[in-house]
Amino acid sequence: MAINFSPKVGEILECNFGNYPVSQNGPFSTTYYDGRIPPAMIKNRLVVVLDWPPESPDNQYHLNK
């Protein structure tokens, strides 16, 4: 599912990586396990939003080393 807001730096989001089938009313059905899906694992992972590209010269220290 796509992100429909602008996350803040440092915010933790849960991403579900996988190819879920689409339900009758439109969104992905994350509880449907009986159908055929491509050979890929469906997994939920926590991700952290990073500040990239750096906006201030102070944040560019690691780029010049």
C-alpha positions in Angstrom: 0.0 0.0 0.0 1.3 3.4 -0.8 2.0 6.1 1.8 -0.6 8.8 1.7 1.1 11.3 3.9 4.5 12.9 4.4 6.3 11.0 7.2 8.6 12.9 9.5 12.3 12.2 9.9 12.8 9.5 12.6 9.2 8.2 12.3 8.9 4.5 12.3 6.5 2.9 9.7 5.5 -0.7 9.2 5.9 -1.8 5.6 4.4 -5.0 4.3 6.5 -6.3 1.5 4.7 -8.8 -0.7 2.3 -9.3 -3.5 -1.2 -9.4 -1.9 -4.3 -10.0 -4.0 -6.7 -7.1 -4.3 -10.1 -7.5 -2.5 -13.5 -6.8 -4.0 -13.7 -3.3 -2.6 -10.3 -2.1 -3.8 -7.6 -2.3 -1.1 -5.2 -5.2 -0.7 -6.5 -8.1 1.2 -3.7 -8.9 3.8 -5.7 -11.7 5.3 -6.2 -13.8 2.2 -3.9 -16.9 2.3 -5.7 -19.4 0.1 -4.9 -18.1 -3.4 -1.9 -18.4 -5.7 0.7 -15.6 -5.4 4.1 -15.3 -7.1 6.9 -17.1 -5.4 7.8 -14.4 -2.9 7.7 -14.1 0.8 5.2 -11.7 2.4 6.7 -10.0 5.3 6.1 -7.0 7.6 9.1 -4.9 8.5 9.6 -1.8 10.5 11.4 1.0 8.7 12.8 4.4 9.9 12.5 7.5 7.8 15.9 9.1 7.2 16.8 12.7 6.4 18.1 12.5 2.8 19.4 14.5 1.1 21.0 16.5 3.9 19.5 20.0 4.0 22.1 21.9 6.0 25.9 22.0 5.8 26.1 20.4 9.3 24.4 17.3 8.0 26.9 16.9 5.1 29.9 16.0 7.4 29.7 12.3 6.5 29.7 13.1 2.8 33.1 14.9 2.8 35.0 12.3 4.8 
